[in-house]
Amino acid sequence: MNMNDVIRELNERKSIRAFTDQMISAEERDAILNAAVQAPTAGNQQLYAILNITDQSLKNRLSETCDHQPMIARAKLVLIFCADCSRWLELYKEAGCDFRTPGTGDLILACEDACIAAQNAVTAAWSLGIGSCYIGDILENVEIHQKLLHLPEYTMPVCMVIFGYPSAEVMNQLKPQRADLDLIVHENAYHSLSSQQLRRTVQQRLHGETFEQWTAAFCNRKYDSSFSREMSRSADIYLKQFQKEDR
Ligand SMILES: Cc1cc2nc3c(=O)[nH]c(=O)nc-3n(C[C@H](O)[C@H](O)[C@H](O)COP(=O)(O)O)c2cc1C
């Protein structure tokens, strides 16, 4: 296939969880942030807010509240991408518009905007030699995070991304493989996978375990974990703000 630098870098990017001491310059930070806001955005509304966490004590706290991941405290740049349906509401109020309150469709659109902006930041950082890792656990502990980050109504932290220069050791580690394309891409409509195809989606991850052993352990560790349940509890609370009756 005729590769170019963009495609090669998208293929090579991997999550980086161990960083060197090298700082990210203000110029690099701004390049990452500018790339984020150049992402496609529904109706050019930029339905997100990006929180740049510079306070070390706040990073330390987030490294605890986001499922105890110490690498958050060690990251050189920490960005939280929030779905933001509040800013436009304030703007409509400012203009004296007759407006409805945001619903779940607005929230989903804002989540899409926030994630797309985040991924632009990730790609831009990688092109500068800066590694990153998403932290999904920012969705947990709604009560703590709303207070800690002063989140107004109709905002929700969708993802946190931590950045830093990769340690030499992690650059030598292999990127986790993906499932074969034919298991992910469906032609024209959704086609349920056969038993054989389902098994093939995780084949390269078994490392000597049986399909049943590996899947049971994975289910326990990820899907059925306490952090996953906490994520849904918190997300339900954010969601309720968007499910009021007055529309
Ligand atoms: C929404 C989302 C949430 C994630 N949350 C975490 C996290 O909390 N901690 C972590 O170490 N990695 C996290 N990751 C990184 C994934 O584990 C990683 O992308 C996946 O294993 C594939 O590896 P790769 O990014 O190196 O290709 C997250 C990724 C995404 C997209």
The ligand as a Tripos MOL2 file, in Angstrom:
@<TRIPOS>MOLECULE
LIG
   31    33     1     0     0
SMALL
NO_CHARGES

@<TRIPOS>ATOM
      1 C1        -11.6670    5.9070   26.1440 C.3       1 LIG1
      2 C2        -10.3560    5.3030   26.5600 C.ar      1 LIG1
      3 C3        -10.0710    5.1550   27.9030 C.ar      1 LIG1
      4 C4         -8.8380    4.6340   28.3150 C.ar      1 LIG1
      5 N1         -8.5310    4.6010   29.6500 N.ar      1 LIG1
      6 C5         -7.3200    4.1590   30.0360 C.ar      1 LIG1
      7 C6         -6.9500    4.2060   31.4050 C.ar      1 LIG1
      8 O1         -7.7000    4.6550   32.2700 O.2       1 LIG1
      9 N2         -5.7170    3.7560   31.7350 N.ar      1 LIG1
     10 C7         -4.8340    3.2760   30.8060 C.ar      1 LIG1
     11 O2         -3.7260    2.8820   31.1890 O.2       1 LIG1
     12 N3         -5.1540    3.2430   29.4900 N.ar      1 LIG1
     13 C8         -6.3520    3.6810   29.0860 C.ar      1 LIG1
     14 N4         -6.6910    3.6940   27.7610 N.ar      1 LIG1
     15 C9         -5.7100    3.2230   26.7450 C.3       1 LIG1
     16 C10        -6.0900    1.8600   26.1960 C.3       1 LIG1
     17 O3         -5.8220    0.8840   27.1580 O.3       1 LIG1
     18 C11        -5.2920    1.6180   24.8980 C.3       1 LIG1
     19 O4         -5.6450    2.5740   23.9350 O.3       1 LIG1
     20 C12        -5.5450    0.2120   24.3390 C.3       1 LIG1
     21 O5         -5.0620   -0.7780   25.2080 O.3       1 LIG1
     22 C13        -4.8770    0.0280   22.9730 C.3       1 LIG1
     23 O6         -3.4890    0.2640   23.0780 O.3       1 LIG1
     24 P1         -2.7580    1.3780   22.2120 P.3       1 LIG1
     25 O7         -3.3930    2.7150   22.5000 O.co2     1 LIG1
     26 O8         -1.3150    1.3410   22.7010 O.co2     1 LIG1
     27 O9         -2.8630    1.0090   20.7790 O.co2     1 LIG1
     28 C14        -7.9010    4.2020   27.3290 C.ar      1 LIG1
     29 C15        -8.2090    4.3580   25.9760 C.ar      1 LIG1
     30 C16        -9.4090    4.9130   25.5960 C.ar      1 LIG1
     31 C17        -9.6720    5.1110   24.1250 C.3       1 LIG1
@<TRIPOS>BOND
     1     1     2 1
     2     2     3 ar
     3     2    30 ar
     4     3     4 ar
     5     4     5 ar
     6     4    28 ar
     7     5     6 ar
     8     6     7 ar
     9     6    13 1
    10     7     8 2
    11     7     9 ar
    12     9    10 ar
    13    10    11 2
    14    10    12 ar
    15    12    13 ar
    16    13    14 ar
    17    14    15 1
    18    14    28 ar
    19    15    16 1
    20    16    17 1
    21    16    18 1
    22    18    19 1
    23    18    20 1
    24    20    21 1
    25    20    22 1
    26    22    23 1
    27    23    24 1
    28    24    25 2
    29    24    26 1
    30    24    27 1
    31    28    29 ar
    32    29    30 ar
    33    30    31 1
@<TRIPOS>SUBSTRUCTURE
     1 LIG1         1 GROUP 0 **** ****
